[in-house]
Amino acid sequence: MARMTTRQGQDYSAVAKLLHWLMAVVIVAAWIFGFLQDDMPNGPERLALINTHKAIGSTVLVLVALRILWRFFNPAPPLPGAMATWLQLAARAGHLVLYLLMLALPLSGWLISSAFGYPVMLAGLIELPSLLAEKNPSLGELVGDVHGAMAWFLLLVVAGHAAMALKHHFIDRDEVLSRMLPRLPF
């Protein structure tokens, strides 16, 4: 099948593209910092990684809220008509899971910190209020386990998302990936 060019009106907006790629970078950074601090012994280096992870995670929460708000007023362009209905439904379900995880992970991280009585700094700058009236370390442990499992699940979903985008680009040779890529002026 010949490579199809992206038609006018089929691309995502520049703001949607910026939010998508910015979130991709920020989520990968949050995942890396979270993964690195997991096996470190307690100490200043681990605390620095945890604080960086929390600052990045709280930034994800802000970015996903902006992204949802943007998407509410600027719907996604339609999926290619040649895509099978079941694939279109699978794509929508995959995006829904991504959005749910992008919300659940930073919220659960905030809840973990609240349960242990530690502050969360929004983007490392503004202290967020505790989500709990008092400490609850057993809740913190439980939510921490769920948070970790969700982080691994997010990694799998993001890998699947990227794999499907590459499949569309290199195998199906359609415009699914290209409509989210930045447009170069040349």
C-alpha positions as CSV (number, residue, x, y, z in Angstrom):
1,M,0.0,0.0,0.0
2,A,1.4,3.4,-0.9
3,R,2.2,5.9,1.9
4,M,-0.7,8.2,2.4
5,T,-0.1,11.9,3.1
6,T,-1.8,13.5,6.0
7,R,-4.9,15.4,4.9
8,Q,-5.7,18.9,6.1
9,G,-7.8,18.7,9.3
10,Q,-6.6,15.2,10.1
11,D,-3.6,16.3,12.1
12,Y,-3.8,17.0,15.9
13,S,-3.4,20.6,16.8
14,A,0.0,22.1,17.6
15,V,-1.1,22.4,21.3
16,A,-2.2,18.7,21.4
17,K,1.1,17.6,19.8
18,L,3.1,19.7,22.3
19,L,1.2,18.3,25.3
20,H,1.5,14.8,24.0
21,W,5.3,14.9,23.5
22,L,5.9,16.9,26.6
23,M,3.9,14.4,28.7
24,A,5.8,11.5,27.0
25,V,9.1,13.0,28.2
26,V,7.8,13.9,31.7
27,I,6.2,10.5,32.2
28,V,9.4,8.7,31.1
29,A,11.4,10.9,33.5
30,A,9.0,10.2,36.4
31,W,9.2,6.4,35.7
32,I,13.0,6.5,35.6
33,F,13.3,8.4,38.8
34,G,10.7,6.2,40.5
35,F,12.5,3.1,39.4
36,L,15.9,4.3,40.4
37,Q,14.9,5.2,43.9
38,D,13.2,1.9,44.6
39,D,16.3,-0.1,45.4
40,M,18.4,2.6,46.9
41,P,19.3,2.6,50.6
42,N,17.8,5.4,52.7
43,G,19.9,8.5,52.5
44,P,20.2,11.9,50.9
45,E,20.7,10.5,47.4
46,R,17.5,8.5,47.6
47,L,15.6,11.4,49.2
48,A,16.7,13.7,46.3
49,L,15.4,11.1,43.8
50,I,12.1,10.7,45.6
51,N,11.6,14.5,45.7
52,T,12.5,14.8,42.0
53,H,10.1,11.9,41.2
54,K,7.3,13.6,43.2
55,A,7.9,17.0,41.5
56,I,7.8,15.4,38.1
57,G,4.7,13.3,39.1
58,S,2.8,16.4,40.3
59,T,3.7,18.0,37.0
60,V,2.2,15.1,35.2
61,L,-1.0,15.7,37.1
62,V,-1.1,19.3,35.9
63,L,-0.2,18.4,32.3
64,V,-2.9,15.7,32.1
65,A,-5.5,18.1,33.5
66,L,-4.5,20.6,30.8
67,R,-4.5,17.9,28.2
68,I,-8.0,16.7,29.1
69,L,-9.3,20.3,29.2
70,W,-7.7,20.9,25.7
71,R,-9.2,17.6,24.4
72,F,-12.7,18.5,25.7
73,F,-12.7,21.7,23.7
74,N,-10.7,20.4,20.7
75,P,-11.7,16.8,19.9
76,A,-9.2,14.5,18.3
77,P,-9.3,14.2,14.5
78,P,-11.2,11.2,13.3
79,L,-9.4,7.9,12.9
80,P,-8.8,6.8,9.4
81,G,-12.0,5.4,7.8
82,A,-10.1,2.4,6.5
83,M,-9.4,1.2,10.0
84,A,-11.5,-1.7,11.1
85,T,-14.2,-0.8,13.7
86,W,-12.7,-3.1,16.2
87,L,-9.3,-1.4,15.8
88,Q,-10.9,2.0,16.3
89,L,-12.5,0.7,19.5
90,A,-9.2,-0.8,20.7
91,A,-7.4,2.5,20.0
92,R,-10.1,4.5,22.0
93,A,-9.9,1.9,24.9
94,G,-6.1,2.2,24.9
95,H,-6.2,6.0,25.1
96,L,-8.8,5.8,27.9
97,V,-6.5,3.5,29.9
98,L,-3.6,5.8,29.3
99,Y,-5.5,8.8,30.6
100,L,-6.8,6.9,33.6
101,L,-3.2,5.8,34.5
102,M,-1.9,9.4,33.9
103,L,-4.4,10.5,36.5
104,A,-4.2,7.6,38.9
105,L,-0.4,7.4,39.2
106,P,0.2,11.0,40.4
107,L,-2.9,11.0,42.6
108,S,-1.8,7.7,44.2
109,G,1.7,9.1,44.7
110,W,0.3,12.2,46.4
111,L,-1.8,9.9,48.6
112,I,1.3,7.8,49.5
113,S,3.1,11.0,50.6
114,S,0.1,12.2,52.6
115,A,-0.2,8.8,54.3
116,F,3.4,9.0,55.5
117,G,3.1,12.7,56.4
118,Y,5.5,13.9,53.7
119,P,4.8,17.0,51.6
120,V,4.4,17.0,47.8
121,M,5.7,20.0,46.0
122,L,3.8,20.8,42.8
123,A,6.6,21.0,40.1
124,G,8.9,21.3,43.1
125,L,7.6,24.8,43.8
126,I,4.3,24.9,45.6
127,E,3.4,22.6,48.5
128,L,0.2,20.7,47.9
129,P,-2.1,20.0,50.9
130,S,-2.2,16.6,52.4
131,L,-5.0,14.3,51.2
132,L,-5.4,12.9,54.7
133,A,-6.2,14.5,58.0
134,E,-3.6,12.4,59.7
135,K,-0.8,9.9,58.9
136,N,-1.7,6.4,58.0
137,P,1.5,4.4,57.1
138,S,-0.4,1.1,56.5
139,L,-2.5,2.9,53.9
140,G,0.7,4.4,52.5
141,E,2.2,0.9,52.1
142,L,-0.9,-0.5,50.4
143,V,-1.2,2.4,48.0
144,G,2.6,2.3,47.4
145,D,2.2,-1.3,46.2
146,V,-0.7,-0.3,43.9
147,H,1.3,2.7,42.7
148,G,4.2,0.5,41.7
149,A,2.0,-2.0,39.9
150,M,0.3,0.8,38.0
151,A,3.7,2.2,37.0
152,W,4.7,-1.1,35.5
153,F,1.3,-1.4,33.8
154,L,1.7,2.1,32.4
155,L,5.1,1.1,31.0
156,L,3.4,-1.8,29.2
157,V,0.5,0.3,27.9
158,V,2.9,3.0,26.7
159,A,5.1,0.4,24.9
160,G,1.9,-1.0,23.3
161,H,0.9,2.5,22.3
162,A,4.3,3.2,20.7
163,A,4.4,-0.2,19.0
164,M,0.9,0.3,17.4
165,A,2.0,3.8,16.2
166,L,5.1,2.3,14.6
167,K,3.0,-0.5,13.1
168,H,0.7,2.0,11.5
169,H,3.6,4.0,10.2
170,F,5.8,1.2,8.9
171,I,3.5,-1.7,8.1
172,D,0.1,-0.2,7.4
173,R,1.7,2.9,5.9
174,D,-1.1,5.1,7.0
175,E,-1.3,8.6,8.6
176,V,-2.0,7.5,12.2
177,L,1.5,8.4,13.5
178,S,2.2,11.2,11.2
179,R,-0.8,13.3,12.4
180,M,0.8,13.4,15.9
181,L,4.3,14.3,14.6
182,P,5.5,17.9,14.6
183,R,5.2,19.5,11.1
184,L,8.5,20.8,9.8
185,P,8.5,24.0,7.8
186,F,10.5,22.5,5.0
